[in-house]
Amino acid sequence: MKILRYSLLLFALSFLMPGKHCFGTSWEQLQQTKCQIADSAYQMENYAEAIRIYEEIAKEYEEANLFYNLGNAYYKNGENAKALLWYERALKLDPSDEDIQHNIAFVNRKIIDKIDAVPETLFAQWWHKVTDLLTERQWAVLSIIGSFLLFLSIGAYLFARSGGVRTTGFVTFWISIIVIVFSVIFANKQKEKATHHTEAIVMDLVVDAKNAPNAGGKNLFVIHEGLKVQITNEMNGWVEIRLPNGEKGWIAQNSIEKI
């Protein structure tokens, strides 16, 4: 079914950005119907209507595939900044999804600002990659599995008569401890990323960053629509942002949308 859908879209559109099913089996029938209507509008190239319905659903539910489809609709409607916003929101919910990563990279090639990020240490790169291997829920499930193995290993070590079984129980005990500790740490990291809105996408075509949180401040640099920035401070309708290269400046809060 998914392959057929992809084939139809590939025939109809000059560039394919793959769609996904919005809902799992637990979603209410009404929302499923709304999503199917939005999917149909998208396939008929009525992107404005698809956006309207997807956003209506997104007000009530947070789901990676829904946000991904909304990003696709915005891209097809020629709104790259909005597309990046919803792709990034989808990525926060499912950081290992390769389709989302691909589309973010593709749309980023179309924005004006090309700013090299400050290089991370090898440890920081490894840490982020491992954290993003699973979602918060998946890390939590892994910690539960680790806890189950922990109790089994304790039982094997205390009550088994075989020396080999006791040794296996001892090794499994320490492996379980490591799994539990890191699973909890990574789950908390993913929860923090999902709930703390410290990143944003620039929505205005051109924005002057200033050295103070007011219109009379000195201009420091210019940024453009679609750029992803880090929010470091907020004050009186202004936000201090940090660019990927480390530069900081103040811009009006209504110039961005938080991820």
HELIX and SHEET records of a PDB file:
HELIX    1   1 LYS A    2  ALA A   12  1                                  11    
HELIX    2   2 GLN A   29  GLN A   43  1                                  15    
HELIX    3   3 TYR A   47  ALA A   58  1                                  12    
HELIX    4   4 ALA A   64  LYS A   76  1                                  13    
HELIX    5   5 ASN A   80  LEU A   93  1                                  14    
HELIX    6   6 GLU A   98  ASN A  108  1                                  11    
HELIX    7   7 LEU A  122  THR A  131  1                                  10    
HELIX    8   8 GLU A  136  PHE A  159  1                                  24    
HELIX    9   9 GLY A  163  THR A  195  1                                  33    
HELIX   10  10 GLN A  253  SER A  255  5                                   3    
SHEET    1   A 5 LYS A 248  ALA A 252  0                                        
SHEET    2   A 5 TRP A 238  ARG A 242 -1                                        
SHEET    3   A 5 LYS A 228  MET A 235 -1                                        
SHEET    4   A 5 GLU A 199  VAL A 202 -1                                        
SHEET    5   A 5 ILE A 256  LYS A 258 -1                                        
SHEET    1   B 2 VAL A 206  LYS A 210  0                                        
SHEET    2   B 2 ASN A 219  HIS A 224 -1                                        
END                                                                             
